[in-house]
């Protein structure tokens, strides 16, 4: 796809190539997630204080990953906000 006049055609081609790359990468990652999930369907028992949970291994992995990502984001935000407040106070 080229537009009349200028180098806009090059930018459009690069944008299309980037979209294709992202699509292929996303489909590849989705395929890996599906394979991982199908291979880890075994049920595991989790004991936490007085409670007992039975959950698939893959679901447990994604739950722990989600909690870790959330905690990392939350702590990073807290540190950034405290630095911002400290800089404003000075």
N, C-alpha and C positions, 0 to 999 in steps of 0.2 A: 504494500500500500504506500503510494507516494502522493504527496500533495504538491501542487504547483508552486514552484519557487522556493528556494532556500533548502536547508538541511533537515526539514521536518520529516522527510521520508526516512532518514536514518534513525531518528528518535522513535518513530512509530515501529520500525522493524525491531529495534532493541527492546521496546516495550512488549511486543508480541513474543519475542524470544524469552524474555523474563517470565511472562505469564505461562508459557509452555514449560519452562524449567520448574516453576513453582507447582504447576499441576502434576508434572511427573514425579517430583519430590513428594508431594502430598499423597499421591496414589501409592507410591512406594512405602511411605511410612504407614499408611493405612493397612497395606498388605502385611507389613511386619507386625502390626498390632493384632490383626486377625489371626495370624499364625501363632503368635505368643498366647493369645487367649485360648485358642483351640488346644494348644499343648499343655495348658495349665488349668484344666477344669477340675482337678482333684479338690475335694472338700477338706479344709483344715479346720481344726478347733482352736479357738482363741480364748484364753482365760484372762480376764481383766478384773482384778479385785474379787468380787463375788459373782460376776456375770460370766457366762459362757456363750460364745458365738460360734456358729458354724458358717463358714463362708468359703467361696472358691478361692484358690490361690491367686488367680489372675485378678479377681476383684479386690483382694487384699492388697496386692501390689499396687494397683491403680489408686486405691484409697490412700495408702501410705504416701505415694508419689504426690497426690493432690494435697494432702495435709502438709507435706514438706514444701511444696511450691507456695502454698498459701502462707505458711509461717515465714518463709524467706522473703516474700513480697511484703508482708506485714512488718517484719522487723526492719527491712530496708526503708520502708516508708516512715517508720517511727524515728529512725536515726536521721534521715534526711530532714524531717520536720523539726527535730530538736536542734539540728545544726542551723536551719533557717531561722528559727526563733532566737537562737544565741547570737547569730550575726545581726539580726534586727535590733537586739537589745544593746549592742555595742555602739 
